[in-house]
Amino acid sequence: MLLKWIVCDVEEEARASFSAAQGGWGKLASAPGFLGQIGGWDTRSKNTACIISLWRDLTSYESFMGRLHLEIVAESEQSQTYRSISVTLFGDMMAMPGSRGMILDALEEGKIIRVADCTLKKGREGHFLEMQRDSWIPGMGKAEGMLGGMFWRVRDGGDRYLVTTVWQDRTSHLAYIDNIFPGLRARAAVEGDVGALRGHLISLEGSWRVLTAGS
């Protein structure tokens, strides 16, 4: 599976225009290999829009980019609504099961998505992956309201990883942060592995959600 991670910096006065344009991506639903798309505004940076788009494989994604993507962008004129955009592709590494199953099972119900964008220190990949497998994944899987997630690695083979978890609501995520997260972070010794960490807590916009045609 492939994840497209999109982060846009939007002017305050362009938020409504950006949101309206993002709500016009419904044509994605019928694209071969498309699995789902969700997004919204970062609760810690109100003019930062974050979107994840999920694809079966790179071939499907590249076919979309060469055809339908150009059509949707031209119709929406969305490129005129943001100051900057960052797009990165990630490949799946480990599933993070939640109360609804895997990440694809959580897209329709989720209200919040937590994204941890991690760049590792040199030589720390082995320990970092071990902690994901043995500590973070089982620990978060027990958290009430965590619907499903996935652990990803940047496709260019670099030392950047993404942790995406979909939550029932902000209250359930806050309970996890208060009651479970501190113990997991201490056990994983995050500071020893991670050189840079950017966290996003994204309030999902219903009108931005695009599910597959069969959903």
C-alpha positions in Angstrom: 0.0 0.0 0.0 1.1 3.6 -0.7 0.4 6.7 1.3 0.6 10.2 -0.1 1.2 12.7 2.7 0.2 16.3 1.8 0.7 19.4 3.9 -0.4 22.8 2.7 0.1 26.2 4.3 -3.1 28.2 3.7 -3.7 31.9 4.1 -6.3 32.7 6.7 -8.6 34.4 4.2 -8.3 31.4 1.8 -9.4 28.7 4.2 -12.9 28.5 2.9 -11.8 28.4 -0.7 -9.2 25.7 0.0 -11.8 23.6 1.9 -14.4 24.0 -1.0 -11.8 22.9 -3.5 -10.7 19.9 -1.4 -14.3 18.9 -1.2 -14.3 18.5 -5.0 -12.1 15.5 -5.1 -14.9 13.0 -5.3 -13.8 11.7 -8.7 -11.0 9.9 -6.9 -13.5 7.3 -5.8 -13.6 5.6 -9.2 -9.8 5.7 -9.9 -8.3 2.2 -10.3 -6.2 1.4 -7.2 -7.5 4.2 -5.0 -8.3 3.1 -1.5 -9.4 6.2 0.4 -8.6 9.8 1.3 -9.1 11.9 4.5 -7.9 15.2 5.7 -8.5 18.3 7.7 -7.0 21.2 9.6 -4.1 20.7 12.1 -5.5 21.6 15.5 -2.1 23.0 16.6 -1.7 25.2 13.4 -5.1 26.3 12.2 -4.0 27.3 8.7 -2.2 24.0 8.0 -4.2 21.6 6.0 -3.1 17.9 6.1 -4.3 15.1 3.8 -3.5 11.4 3.5 -4.4 9.6 0.3 -4.1 5.8 0.2 -3.4 3.7 -2.9 -3.0 0.1 -3.7 0.5 0.5 -5.3 2.8 2.9 -7.1 1.5 1.9 -10.5 -2.0 2.9 -9.7 -0.9 6.2 -8.2 1.3 7.1 -11.2 -1.6 6.3 -13.6 -3.8 8.6 -11.6 -1.2 11.4 -11.6 -0.8 11.2 -15.3 -4.5 11.6 -16.0 -7.3 12.2 -13.5 -5.1 14.3 -11.2 -4.5 17.0 -13.8 -8.3 17.1 -14.6 -9.3 17.6 -10.9 -6.6 20.2 -10.2 -7.7 22.2 -13.3 -11.3 22.1 -12.3 -10.8 23.0 -8.6 -8.2 25.8 -9.1 -7.0 24.7 -5.7 -3.4 25.6 -6.4 -4.5 29.3 -6.0 -5.7 28.7 -2.4 -2.4 27.8 -0.6 1.0 29.4 -0.1 3.0 26.2 -0.1 2.6 22.5 -0.5 4.7 19.5 0.6 4.0 16.1 -0.9 5.8 12.9 0.2 5.2 9.2 -0.7 5.4 6.5 1.9 5.2 2.7 1.7 3.5 0.6 4.4 5.6 -1.4 6.9 3.5 -2.5 9.8 -0.3 -2.5 10.4 -1.5 -1.0 13.7 -4.8 -2.7 14.4 -7.5 -0.8 16.3 -11.0 -1.4 17.4 -12.3 -1.2 13.8 -9.4 -3.2 12.3 -6.8 -1.7 10.0 -6.5 1.9 8.8 -8.8 1.4 5.7 -11.5 0.1 8.1 -11.3 3.3 10.1 -11.5 5.9 7.4 -15.3 6.3 7.4 -15.8 6.6 11.1 -12.7 8.6 12.3 -13.0 12.1 13.5 -9.3 12.7 14.3 -6.1 11.5 12.8 -2.8 11.6 14.6 0.4 11.8 12.4 3.9 11.5 13.8 6.5 12.5 11.2 9.8 11.1 12.5 13.4 11.4 11.1 15.8 9.0 12.8 19.3 9.5 14.1 22.0 7.6 12.3 22.2 3.9 13.2 19.0 3.9 15.3 16.6 2.2 12.8 16.9 -1.3 14.4 15.9 -0.1 17.8 13.2 2.2 16.5 11.5 -0.6 14.5 11.7 -2.9 17.4 9.9 -0.4 19.7 7.2 0.1 17.1 6.6 -3.6 16.8 6.9 -4.5 20.5 5.7 -1.4 22.3 3.9 1.2 20.4 1.7 -1.0 18.2 0.3 -3.2 21.0 0.1 -0.3 23.4 -1.9 2.0 21.0 -4.0 -1.0 20.0 -5.4 -1.2 23.6 -6.3 2.5 23.7 -10.1 3.1 23.6 -11.1 5.0 20.6 -8.1 4.1 18.4 -9.9 2.8 15.3 -6.9 1.7 13.2 -3.5 2.8 11.9 -0.4 2.1 9.9 3.4 2.6 10.2 5.1 3.8 7.1 8.6 4.4 5.7 9.4 7.1 3.1 9.6 5.5 -0.4 13.0 6.9 -1.3 14.6 4.6 1.3 15.6 7.4 3.7 15.4 7.6 7.5 11.9 9.2 7.6 8.9 7.4 9.0 5.3 8.2 9.5 2.9 6.9 12.2 -0.8 7.4 11.3 -3.6 6.5 13.8 -7.3 7.2 13.2 -9.3 8.1 16.4 -13.0 8.1 17.2 -12.8 11.6 18.6 -10.5 14.1 20.3 -11.6 13.0 23.7 -10.4 9.4 23.2 -7.1 10.6 21.9 -6.7 12.9 24.9 -7.3 10.0 27.2 -4.6 8.1 25.4 -2.2 11.0 25.8 -2.9 11.3 29.5 -3.0 7.6 30.5 -1.0 5.5 28.0 1.3 7.6 26.0 3.7 8.6 28.8 4.5 5.0 29.7 5.0 4.0 26.0 7.3 7.0 25.3 9.4 6.2 28.4 9.7 2.5 27.5 10.6 3.3 23.8 13.3 5.9 24.8 12.2 8.0 21.8 14.9 10.7 22.3 17.6 8.1 21.6 16.2 7.1 18.2 14.5 10.2 16.8 16.4 13.2 15.6 13.4 15.3 14.5 9.7 14.8 15.2 6.8 16.8 13.9 3.4 15.8 15.3 0.0 16.7 13.7 -3.4 16.2 15.4 -5.8 16.7 12.5 -9.5 17.4 12.9 -11.0 15.6 9.9 -13.4 17.5 7.6 -16.3 15.3 6.4 -16.5 17.0 3.0 -12.8 16.2 2.3 -13.4 12.4 2.9 -13.4 10.3 -0.3 -14.0 6.6 0.0 -13.9 4.0 -2.7 -16.8 3.6 -5.0 -17.7 0.3 -3.3 -17.6 1.7 0.3 
